[in-house]
Amino acid sequence: MATKSGYINSFTQLFTEVKDYLKLQGDYVKIDIVEKITKILSMLLFILVVLVLAMGLLFYLLFSLAYILGPEIGFVSSFAIIAGIYLILLVVMVIFRKSLIINPLLRIIVGMFYEEEKIETEGNETDNG
């Protein structure tokens, strides 16, 4: 039969183990949050760099188009046509911002947060099946 001090010692050990487990779980949550924030920030930085490079490329391509059209229709008219192209692109982006920007970005971010859980779920299904 166990003694009173044996119960106290077991309870103390159990309390210490639970406390350590909760601390480790807290650390895991912090690391998981930092990892996901890092992924989101790196993705946003990548998107920003690609957008800046794409805008520079578009700018120079349209600028060269203006110089190609310049001798034919006049430089003022060619730059007005390029400004019109930019205006059309702006209107298209504003009209379709939800389907072109918001929804894909949300899909990527949600996919980052739930990809690990999806992989774990698929792994459990293959283990059970």
N, C-alpha and C positions, 0 to 999 in steps of 0.2 A: 504494500500500500504506500502511496506517495505521501510525503510529508508536506506540511504547510510551506516550508521554505522551498521545496521542489516546485510547487505550484507557482510561487512568487517568482522563482528563477525562470521558469518556463514562460510566464506572462511577461516578464521583463524582456526576455529574449524575443518573444513574439512582437512586443511593442517596438523594439529596436529594429526588427526586420521590416515591419510595416512602415515605420518612419523612413528607413533607408529606401524601401520600394517607392514610396511616395516622392521622395527626393529625386530618385532616378527617373521616375515618370515625368516630373516637372522639368528636369534637364532635357529629357527626350522631346517634350513639347516645345521647349525653347529652341532646341537645335532644329526641329522640324520647321518651326516658324521662320527661323533665320534662313534655312535652305530655300523655302518657298519664296520669301521676299527677295533673296538673291537671284533666284531664277526669274522672277518677274522683272526686277530691275535690269538684269542683263538682257532679257528679251526686249524691254522697252528701249534700252540703249542701242541694241542692234537695229530695231525698227527705225529709231531716230537717225542713225548713221545711214541706213539704206535710203530713207526719205531725203536726207540732205544730198546724198550723191545722185539720186534720181532727179531731184529738182535741178541740180547743177547741170546734169546731162540734158534734161529737157530745155533748160534755159539756153545752153549753147547750140543745141540742135535747132531750136526755133529762131535763135538769133542768126544762125547761118542761113536758114530758110528766108529770113527777111532780107538778107544781103543777096541771096539768089534772085528773089522776086523784085528787088529794088530797081535794077535797070529796066525791067519789063513794065512795071506799073508805078514806079516811083517809090522812093524810100519811105515817105510819109505814109503812103497807102499800105506798103508791105508791113511796116511796124504796127499800123492799125489792125491789119489782119491778124498779126501775131497776138496783139492785145485781145482781139476777139476770141482767138483760140484759148487763151488763158481764162477769159471770162466764161467761156463754155465749160471748160474743165472745172472751174470753181462752182458753177451752177450745178453741174452733174454731181460733184462731191457733196454739195449741200443737200441736194434732193435725195441722193442714195447713201447718205452718211451712215444710216443704220445698217444697211446690208453690206456696205463696203468697209466700214471701219468698226463700228460698235460690236456687231455680232461676231465677226471673226476674232476680235480682241477678247471678247468675253469667252468664246469657245476655247481659245488658247489658255487663258488664265484658269478657267474652270478645269480644263484638262490637266493643267499642272497640279492643281490641288487634289484631284481625284485619280490621277494616273497610278499612284502607289496603291491605293485601295483597290482599284480595278485589277491590277496585277496580282495582288494578294487573293482577291476573290477568284480569279481565273486559276490560280495555283491550287486553291482549295478544291475547286470543282474537278480538276484533273486528278488530285490525290484521292478524292472520294469515288470517282468514276472508274 
